[in-house]
Amino acid sequence: MKMKNEKIKTFDTVKTFRDIKEKIAKEISDMTFEELKEYLKHQKLRSAK
């Protein structure tokens, strides 16, 4: 039952963050340390744009 002032949740932050972490974990699970450094360097450049 909805209360009068209850807001409808349109974005689930916890689920979204969990999904992102799982995606990254899958992408880097088999990487060597050197590959991981390059991955992080690439991600840093992408987020700066």
LUMLOBA-395622 format. One line per 5 residues: number of its first residue (from 0); their letters; for each residue x, y negated, z negated of N, C-alpha, C, O. Coordinates in pm, whole numbers, plus 50000, padded with zeros to 5 digits. Layout:
N
NUM> a> X Y Z X Y Z X Y Z X Y Z; ...
//
This chain:
49
0> mkmkn> 50083 50118 50000 50000 50000 50000 50088 49875 50000 50177 49862 49916; 50065 49784 50093 50143 49661 50101 50090 49558 50002 49970 49540 49986; 50183 49492 49939 50147 49381 49851 50130 49257 49937 50175 49253 50051; 50066 49158 49884 50036 49036 49958 50162 48967 50010 50164 48920 50124; 50266 48959 49928 50388 48887 49966 50500 48978 50016 50612 48932 50037
5> ekikt> 50471 49106 50034 50572 49200 50080 50607 49175 50227 50518 49164 50312; 50737 49168 50255 50782 49146 50393 50802 49281 50461 50841 49379 50398; 50775 49284 50588 50798 49404 50667 50945 49406 50707 50997 49309 50763; 51009 49518 50679 51151 49533 50708 51170 49556 50858 51121 49655 50912; 51240 49464 50924 51262 49479 51067 51404 49523 51099 51433 49564 51211
10> fdtvk> 51494 49515 51001 51633 49552 51023 51684 49622 50898 51679 49566 50789; 51732 49745 50914 51784 49823 50802 51937 49814 50803 52003 49884 50879; 51990 49728 50719 52134 49702 50715 52212 49827 50678 52313 49858 50742; 52167 49899 50578 52239 50019 50533 52246 50124 50643 52353 50181 50668; 52135 50149 50711 52133 50248 50819 52223 50204 50934 52297 50284 50990
15> tfrdi> 52216 50076 50970 52298 50024 51079 52446 50038 51047 52524 50083 51131; 52485 49999 50925 52625 50008 50885 52671 50153 50883 52783 50182 50925; 52588 50244 50835 52620 50386 50831 52639 50439 50973 52733 50515 50999; 52550 50400 51065 52562 50444 51204 52693 50396 51267 52759 50471 51338; 52728 50271 51240 52853 50215 51294 52974 50292 51239 53065 50326 51313
20> kekia> 52974 50318 51107 53085 50390 51046 53098 50531 51103 53209 50578 51127; 52986 50599 51125 52989 50734 51182 53042 50732 51324 53118 50821 51363; 53003 50631 51403 53050 50619 51542 53202 50599 51544 53272 50663 51623; 53252 50511 51459 53396 50485 51453 53470 50611 51407 53575 50644 51461; 53417 50679 51308 53481 50801 51257 53494 50905 51366 53598 50972 51375
25> keisd> 53391 50920 51449 53398 51016 51560 53502 50974 51662 53576 51057 51715; 53508 50843 51690 53601 50794 51792 53747 50813 51750 53831 50840 51835; 53778 50799 51621 53917 50801 51577 53959 50933 51512 54074 50947 51470; 53869 51028 51503 53898 51151 51428 54018 51229 51481 54091 51289 51402; 54041 51231 51610 54150 51309 51667 54268 51224 51714 54354 51273 51787
30> mtfee> 54272 51100 51672 54379 51011 51718 54504 51026 51633 54499 51054 51513; 54618 51005 51699 54744 50995 51626 54751 50855 51566 54668 50769 51595; 54852 50834 51482 54868 50703 51421 54890 50595 51527 54836 50485 51516; 54970 50626 51628 54997 50529 51734 54869 50498 51812 54842 50382 51844; 54790 50601 51843 54663 50580 51913 54567 50495 51828 54496 50409 51880
35> lkeyl> 54567 50521 51698 54481 50444 51607 54522 50297 51604 54436 50209 51603; 54651 50271 51602 54698 50131 51605 54651 50061 51732 54606 49946 51727; 54661 50129 51847 54616 50070 51973 54464 50049 51973 54415 49947 52022; 54392 50144 51919 54245 50133 51909 54208 50010 51828 54124 49930 51869; 54271 49994 51712 54240 49879 51626 54281 49747 51692 54211 49647 51679
40> khqkl> 54392 49748 51762 54437 49629 51833 54335 49591 51940 54302 49474 51955; 54287 49690 52014 54187 49667 52119 54056 49615 52059 53995 49522 52113; 54013 49674 51947 53889 49631 51883 53899 49488 51831 53803 49411 51836; 54017 49453 51781 54040 49318 51731 54029 49218 51845 53970 49111 51828; 54085 49251 51962 54077 49162 52077 53932 49148 52127 53890 49039 52166
45> rsak> 53857 49258 52125 53717 49254 52169 53633 49165 52079 53546 49093 52127; 53657 49170 51948 53574 49094 51855 53610 48944 51856 53530 48862 51811; 53726 48909 51907 53769 48769 51910 53705 48693 52025 53707 48570 52027; 53648 48765 52120 53589 48699 52238 53454 48642 52210 53392 48584 52299
//
